[in-house]
């Protein structure tokens, strides 16, 4: 196990694992400058890396151009769903609160990435309520890919 801890929003971890399940691994820097690609690489290199639950600005947000002193100023487009908040930070807060509740986590809790996947697997993949502001097809696809991603991740050495 590494001495390095990754501060991470629960929904960011879920997004990475769902993308991994879909075979869509972020390897290139994003135009926004966030660190999804570096955090993804670290998670895949070391399944027992320690995560620290951080519903605020996390390791992914830190270098992002939309991170203004810990506050995300990015906006969302209503094509994601009719009830989608205009500000990404508002949706992120809802998602992270719901994931924390589902997984029995709170800010500052630490667990390994493998343990986080085990927790997700043990709490079920019916995540429609977590993503209820989004179109149903988005939540269904995420649930499917999350299940695949967790299975693949737990099989890593």
N, C-alpha and C positions, 0 to 999 in steps of 0.2 A: 504494500500500500504506500502511496506517495504522501509526502508531507504537504503537498500542494492541495489547497482547498479551492473549489470553484463556487463562488457565490452565484446562485442561479434561481431565476423565477421558475416556479413549477411548470407553467405553460411552455416556457422555452425548452425545458427538458423534454416534455411531452412532444413538442413539435419536432425536436431533433430525432427522437426515437421513432415517431411516426414517419418522418422522412426516410430514416434508415430502413424501416419496414417497406417503404415504397421504392427503395433503391435510389433515392434522391439525396445523396450525401453532399453537403455543401463543402466544396474544396477550394473555391475561389472567393476572394474578398467581395463583399456586396458593395454596390455603389454608395450606400449609406455609410460604409465604413464600420459597421458593427462586426462583432467577433464570432458570428455563428460558425464560420469555417474553422477557426482555431479551437473553439470549445468542442465542436464535433470531433475534430481530430484527437483531442485529448481524451474524450470519452471513449472513442473507439480504440485508442492505444492502451488505455488503462481502465478496465471496467470497475475496478475497485477504488477509483479516485473518489475522494471525499467531496460531497456537495454540501453547501450551506444554503439553506432556504432563504432567499432574499426576494421578497415581492416588489421591492423598489428597483432601482437601477442595479443590474447585475453585471457579471463579467461580459456578457454579450452586449449589453447597452453601453458599457463604459466608453468605447471609442466611436460610437455612432454619432453622426452629425445631428441627429434629432434629440440627442441627450443634452439638455440644457440644465446644467447643475443638478442632475439627478431626475429631471422631469422630461418626459418624452413629449415633443411638440408635433409629432407626426399625426396625420389625419387618416381616416378610413373612408372608403367609398361605399355607398349604400348597396352596391351590387352583391355584397357579402350577405345581406339580409335586410329586411325592412326595418328591423329594430336595432340595427347596429349603431353604437355610439359614434359620433363624429370624430372624437379624439381617441387615438389608439391607446393612450394611457388609461382611459376609462374602461375600455374593453379588457385590457390587460389586467387591471385591478379586479374586475369581476371574475375573469378566468382564474387568476391566482387565488382569490378567496375560495372559489369553488373547488379547485384542485387541493388546496390545503385542507379544506373540510373533508373532502372525499378520502384523502390519504392520511388524515390525522396528523398534519404537520402545522408548524407555526414558524414565523420568522426566527432565524438563528438555529433551527434544528439542523443537525448534521447526520448524514448517512451516505453510504457509498452509492455510486450510480447503479450498481448491481442490486443493492437493497431497494433503491427507488423503483427499479423495474419489478422486483418481486412484490413490492407493495402495490404497484399498479395492477399486476397480474392477479393478486389476491382480492382486489376490490372490484373487479369486474370491468368490462369494457362498454357498458351502457353509459355513454358520456353525453347523450343528447341534452340532458339538463345543464351540463357544464357549458355547452356551446349553444344555448337556446336562442340567442339573438341572431345566430347565423342561419343561413339556409340549411334545411335538413340534410341535403346531399353532402354538404361540407362536413357536418358532424359524423355522418355515416362513413364517409371515406376516411376521416381521421381515425375513427374507432377501428376500422378494418386494418389500416396501416399501423396503428399503435399496437394492435395485437400481434401482427407480424413482426414489428420492430422489437417488441419486448422478447418474443421467442428467440429471434436472432441474437439479440444482445445477451440474453442469459446463456446462450450457447458459446459466447466468446470465452477464450481461455482466461 
